[in-house]
């Protein structure tokens, strides 16, 4: 499932990679510009229904970081046809599960449900694509939920705080420097109007991809997609995507000490080509390098620092190439007892 979601994120946001053949993805486009992808899998009479919007935290206006993620929460707050809080209840009553997530480059909503309930979730999702209701009564408490989420996942997590500072240094003025959940002060200052403007600008069929995977094929899906999504007009307030600022090499060092952390660790992070970069060969090379260096037991880092010098209790490498701009390659080492970070840095 993780592999499928990674593929879908790349497919929906950026195009038609070679991996489409692995999942037998069958794409087509509606008259209003919405792309649709059918991924047939007849192993069980169930489907996963997803809508991926080609927008994320990189589109947060300057000084209003976090608004894309706040809107994700508000998408469950109801329409004229589906009252506040009923979306999730309806899906659950029909035996399904659902969720949503926001990233830097895309925002996605999905439901897992029986094949004979597919039209129900298609109605629910298409309805909130253009008919979401905004009110201070729903916005204010949901903003507090997101602020608490930041408190729990970021403010109370030394690793997350370090990641924020690392990304800020690595990316500089690039939108990737901003946390998806938003900076604390900017998040607190967001208004309902900010969320509504973001919704009007970025949520529409011509800026979205519908994916249905499971007990269905493209011929079966097309009339349903036209019925529920085809009648929605293209985005009424389109916003032109701004080009990413030029990335320049940055060399910096962050040292962080936290009273809750008693583990010494060292991490090196590099901005590198992604799968969308002109030099795609470099992207595939970094994917291979991730395995060469970071594979458990057999990777060069494990063999050197854990099996060899015994100076680390963990050694790994990671490559994230699924990005609209540049990707990230990182190496991480957790020091063994009594070993200082300086030893690992050498």
C-alpha positions as CSV (number, residue, x, y, z in Angstrom):
1,X,0.0,0.0,0.0
2,X,2.8,2.4,0.8
3,X,4.4,1.8,-2.6
4,X,1.0,2.4,-4.3
5,X,0.5,5.7,-2.5
6,X,4.0,6.9,-3.3
7,X,3.4,6.0,-7.0
8,X,0.0,7.8,-6.9
9,X,1.4,10.9,-5.4
10,X,4.0,11.1,-8.1
11,X,1.5,10.1,-10.9
12,X,-1.2,12.6,-9.8
13,X,1.0,15.6,-9.2
14,X,3.5,15.2,-11.9
15,X,2.6,13.0,-14.8
16,X,2.9,9.5,-16.1
17,X,6.0,7.7,-14.8
18,X,7.2,4.3,-16.1
19,X,5.8,2.8,-12.9
20,X,2.3,3.2,-14.3
21,X,2.8,0.0,-16.2
22,X,3.4,-1.9,-12.9
23,X,-0.1,-1.0,-11.6
24,X,-1.8,-1.0,-15.0
25,X,-3.0,2.5,-14.5
26,X,-5.6,3.6,-17.2
27,X,-5.9,7.4,-17.4
28,X,-8.4,9.7,-19.2
29,X,-9.5,13.3,-18.9
30,X,-13.0,14.8,-18.5
31,X,-14.1,17.8,-20.5
32,X,-13.6,20.1,-17.5
33,X,-9.9,19.2,-17.3
34,X,-10.1,16.7,-14.5
35,X,-7.7,13.8,-14.9
36,X,-9.1,10.4,-14.0
37,X,-7.1,7.2,-13.3
38,X,-8.5,3.7,-13.0
39,X,-6.3,0.9,-11.5
40,X,-8.1,-2.4,-11.8
41,X,-7.6,-5.0,-9.2
42,X,-10.3,-7.7,-8.9
43,X,-8.9,-9.6,-5.8
44,X,-11.8,-8.3,-3.6
45,X,-15.1,-6.4,-4.2
46,X,-13.7,-3.2,-2.7
47,X,-12.3,0.1,-4.1
48,X,-10.1,3.0,-2.9
49,X,-11.5,6.3,-4.1
50,X,-9.1,9.2,-4.0
51,X,-9.0,12.9,-5.1
52,X,-5.6,14.5,-5.3
53,X,-5.4,18.2,-5.5
54,X,-2.2,19.7,-7.1
55,X,-1.7,22.1,-4.3
56,X,-0.1,21.9,-0.9
57,X,2.0,24.0,1.5
58,X,4.1,25.4,-1.3
59,X,1.0,27.4,-2.4
60,X,0.5,28.9,1.1
61,X,0.6,32.7,0.6
62,X,3.6,34.5,2.1
63,X,3.0,35.0,5.8
64,X,0.1,32.5,5.9
65,X,1.9,29.2,6.3
66,X,-0.4,26.3,7.2
67,X,-3.5,27.5,5.4
68,X,-3.4,24.5,2.9
69,X,-3.4,22.1,5.9
70,X,-6.2,24.0,7.8
71,X,-8.3,23.8,4.7
72,X,-7.9,20.0,4.7
73,X,-9.5,20.0,8.1
74,X,-12.3,22.3,7.0
75,X,-13.2,20.0,4.1
76,X,-15.0,17.8,6.6
77,X,-17.2,20.7,7.9
78,X,-20.1,20.2,5.6
79,X,-22.1,21.4,2.6
80,X,-25.7,22.2,2.0
81,X,-26.3,18.5,1.2
82,X,-24.0,17.0,3.9
83,X,-24.1,18.7,7.3
84,X,-21.0,19.4,9.4
85,X,-19.5,16.1,10.8
86,X,-21.7,13.8,8.6
87,X,-19.1,13.0,5.9
88,X,-17.1,10.6,8.1
89,X,-20.2,9.2,9.8
90,X,-21.8,8.3,6.4
91,X,-18.7,6.6,5.2
92,X,-18.4,4.6,8.5
93,X,-22.1,3.6,8.4
94,X,-21.5,2.1,5.0
95,X,-18.5,0.1,6.2
96,X,-15.8,2.3,4.8
97,X,-12.8,4.2,6.2
98,X,-11.5,7.6,5.1
99,X,-8.8,10.2,5.7
100,X,-6.8,13.0,4.2
101,X,-3.3,14.4,4.2
102,X,-1.5,17.5,3.1
103,X,2.1,17.6,1.8
104,X,4.3,20.3,0.2
105,X,3.1,19.6,-3.3
106,X,-0.3,18.0,-3.1
107,X,-3.4,17.4,-0.8
108,X,-5.3,14.1,-1.0
109,X,-8.6,12.8,0.3
110,X,-9.5,9.1,0.1
111,X,-12.0,6.5,1.1
112,X,-11.8,2.7,1.2
113,X,-15.2,1.1,0.7
114,X,-17.2,-1.7,-0.9
115,X,-17.6,-1.5,-4.7
116,X,-21.3,-1.2,-4.4
117,X,-20.9,1.9,-2.3
118,X,-18.5,3.7,-4.7
119,X,-21.2,6.1,-6.1
120,X,-21.9,7.2,-2.5
121,X,-18.4,8.4,-1.9
122,X,-18.1,9.9,-5.3
123,X,-21.1,12.0,-4.5
124,X,-19.7,13.0,-1.1
125,X,-16.3,14.0,-2.5
126,X,-17.6,15.8,-5.6
127,X,-20.1,17.7,-3.5
128,X,-17.4,19.2,-1.2
129,X,-15.1,20.0,-4.2
130,X,-17.2,23.1,-5.0
131,X,-19.9,23.4,-2.3
132,X,-18.0,23.6,1.0
133,X,-19.6,25.9,3.5
134,X,-17.4,28.3,5.5
135,X,-18.4,29.8,8.8
136,X,-16.6,31.3,11.9
137,X,-18.5,28.7,13.9
138,X,-16.7,25.9,12.2
139,X,-13.4,27.6,11.4
140,X,-12.5,28.8,14.9
141,X,-12.6,25.4,16.7
142,X,-10.9,23.7,13.8
143,X,-8.0,26.1,13.9
144,X,-7.6,25.3,17.5
145,X,-7.5,21.6,16.6
146,X,-4.6,22.3,14.2
147,X,-2.8,24.5,16.7
148,X,-3.0,21.6,19.2
149,X,-1.8,19.2,16.5
150,X,1.3,21.4,16.0
151,X,1.8,21.5,19.8
152,X,1.6,17.7,20.0
153,X,3.5,16.7,16.9
154,X,6.1,19.6,16.6
155,X,6.4,21.6,19.8
156,X,6.6,18.5,22.0
157,X,8.8,16.6,19.6
158,X,12.5,17.4,19.6
159,X,13.0,15.6,16.4
160,X,10.3,17.6,14.7
161,X,11.7,20.9,16.0
162,X,15.1,19.9,14.6
163,X,13.6,19.0,11.3
164,X,11.9,22.4,11.0
165,X,15.2,24.2,11.7
166,X,17.1,22.0,9.3
167,X,14.6,22.6,6.5
168,X,14.7,26.3,7.1
169,X,18.5,26.3,6.7
170,X,18.5,23.9,3.8
171,X,15.9,25.6,1.7
172,X,16.2,29.3,2.6
173,X,13.6,31.4,0.7
174,X,12.3,28.3,-1.1
175,X,8.7,27.3,-0.1
176,X,10.0,23.9,1.1
177,X,11.5,25.8,4.0
178,X,8.0,26.3,5.5
179,X,6.5,23.5,7.6
180,X,3.4,22.0,6.1
181,X,1.5,22.6,9.4
182,X,2.7,26.2,9.4
183,X,4.8,28.4,11.6
184,X,3.3,28.9,15.1
185,X,2.7,32.6,14.9
186,X,1.4,32.6,11.3
187,X,-0.9,29.6,12.0
188,X,-2.5,31.5,15.0
189,X,-3.1,34.5,12.8
190,X,-5.0,32.7,10.0
191,X,-8.6,33.7,9.3
192,X,-11.6,32.0,7.7
193,X,-11.2,34.3,4.7
194,X,-7.7,33.0,4.2
195,X,-8.9,29.4,3.9
196,X,-11.9,30.4,1.7
197,X,-9.6,32.2,-0.7
198,X,-7.2,29.2,-0.9
199,X,-10.2,26.9,-1.6
200,X,-11.5,29.2,-4.4
201,X,-8.1,29.4,-5.9
202,X,-6.9,25.8,-5.8
203,X,-9.8,23.4,-5.4
204,X,-11.5,22.6,-8.7
205,X,-11.6,19.7,-11.2
206,X,-9.0,21.2,-13.5
207,X,-6.5,21.2,-10.6
208,X,-7.3,17.7,-9.3
209,X,-6.8,14.0,-10.2
210,X,-9.4,11.3,-9.4
211,X,-8.0,7.9,-8.8
212,X,-10.1,4.8,-8.2
213,X,-8.2,1.5,-7.5
214,X,-9.8,-1.9,-7.0
215,X,-12.8,-3.8,-8.4
216,X,-13.4,-1.5,-11.4
217,X,-11.9,-0.7,-14.8
218,X,-11.7,2.4,-16.9
219,X,-14.8,1.6,-18.9
220,X,-16.9,1.2,-15.8
221,X,-15.4,4.3,-14.1
222,X,-15.7,6.8,-16.9
223,X,-19.6,7.2,-16.8
224,X,-19.5,7.5,-13.0
225,X,-16.7,10.2,-13.2
226,X,-18.7,12.1,-15.8
227,X,-21.8,11.9,-13.7
228,X,-20.4,13.1,-10.4
229,X,-17.4,15.2,-11.4
230,X,-18.0,16.1,-15.1
231,X,-20.6,18.7,-14.4
232,X,-18.4,20.7,-12.0
233,X,-17.0,23.8,-13.9
234,X,-13.3,24.4,-14.0
235,X,-11.8,26.5,-11.2
236,X,-13.5,29.9,-11.1
237,X,-10.4,31.6,-9.7
238,X,-7.4,29.9,-11.2
239,X,-4.0,30.9,-9.9
240,X,-0.9,30.6,-12.0
241,X,1.8,28.4,-10.4
242,X,4.8,30.5,-9.6
243,X,8.2,29.1,-10.5
244,X,10.3,27.9,-7.7
245,X,13.2,30.2,-6.7
246,X,16.6,29.2,-7.9
247,X,18.2,26.9,-5.4
248,X,21.8,27.7,-4.4
249,X,24.2,25.4,-2.5
250,X,24.0,26.0,1.2
251,X,26.5,24.8,3.7
252,X,25.5,25.1,7.4
253,X,25.5,23.3,10.7
254,X,22.9,23.1,13.4
255,X,23.6,21.9,16.9
256,X,20.6,21.2,19.1
257,X,20.5,20.2,22.7
258,X,17.2,19.2,24.3
259,X,16.6,18.2,28.0
260,X,14.3,15.3,26.8
261,X,16.9,13.8,24.5
262,X,19.8,11.7,25.8
263,X,20.8,10.2,22.4
264,X,23.7,11.6,20.4
265,X,23.0,11.6,16.7
266,X,24.5,13.1,13.5
267,X,22.6,13.8,10.3
268,X,23.7,15.1,7.0
269,X,21.1,16.4,4.5
270,X,21.5,17.4,0.9
271,X,19.2,19.0,-1.6
272,X,19.6,16.8,-4.7
273,X,17.8,16.2,-8.0
274,X,14.3,14.7,-7.8
275,X,12.5,12.4,-10.3
276,X,11.3,15.5,-12.1
277,X,14.7,17.1,-12.5
278,X,16.2,17.3,-16.0
279,X,18.9,14.9,-14.9
280,X,16.7,11.9,-14.1
281,X,19.7,9.6,-14.2
282,X,21.0,11.4,-11.1
283,X,17.6,10.8,-9.3
284,X,17.8,7.1,-10.0
285,X,21.4,7.1,-8.9
286,X,20.4,8.5,-5.5
287,X,17.7,5.9,-5.2
288,X,20.3,3.2,-5.7
289,X,22.7,5.0,-3.3
290,X,20.1,4.9,-0.6
291,X,20.2,1.1,-0.7
292,X,23.9,0.8,-1.1
293,X,24.5,3.0,2.0
294,X,21.5,2.4,4.1
295,X,20.3,-1.2,3.6
296,X,19.8,-2.9,7.0
297,X,22.7,-5.2,7.8
298,X,24.2,-5.2,4.3
299,X,24.5,-1.4,3.8
300,X,27.9,0.2,3.9
301,X,27.0,2.5,6.8
302,X,25.7,-0.4,8.9
303,X,28.8,-2.5,8.2
304,X,31.2,0.4,9.0
305,X,29.6,2.0,12.0
306,X,27.7,-0.8,13.7
307,X,29.5,-4.0,12.7
308,X,32.9,-2.4,12.2
309,X,33.8,0.5,14.6
310,X,30.7,-0.2,16.8
311,X,30.4,3.6,17.2
312,X,26.7,3.7,16.2
313,X,23.5,1.9,17.3
314,X,21.7,3.0,14.1
315,X,23.0,3.9,10.6
316,X,20.8,4.6,7.6
317,X,20.3,6.6,4.5
318,X,17.2,8.0,2.9
319,X,16.2,9.5,-0.5
320,X,13.0,11.4,-1.1
321,X,12.7,12.1,-4.9
322,X,9.0,12.5,-5.1
323,X,9.0,16.3,-5.2
324,X,8.0,19.0,-7.7
325,X,11.3,20.7,-7.3
326,X,14.5,19.2,-5.8
327,X,14.6,16.1,-3.6
328,X,16.4,15.3,-0.4
329,X,19.1,12.8,0.4
330,X,20.1,12.2,4.0
331,X,22.4,10.1,6.1
332,X,21.7,9.5,9.8
333,X,23.8,8.0,12.6
334,X,22.8,7.4,16.2
335,X,25.8,7.1,18.5
336,X,26.5,4.1,20.6
337,X,26.7,4.6,24.4
338,X,29.7,6.8,25.3
339,X,30.4,7.9,21.8
340,X,30.3,11.7,21.0
341,X,28.8,13.1,17.8
342,X,32.3,14.4,16.9
343,X,33.5,10.8,16.4
344,X,30.7,10.1,13.9
345,X,31.2,13.4,12.1
346,X,34.8,12.3,11.2
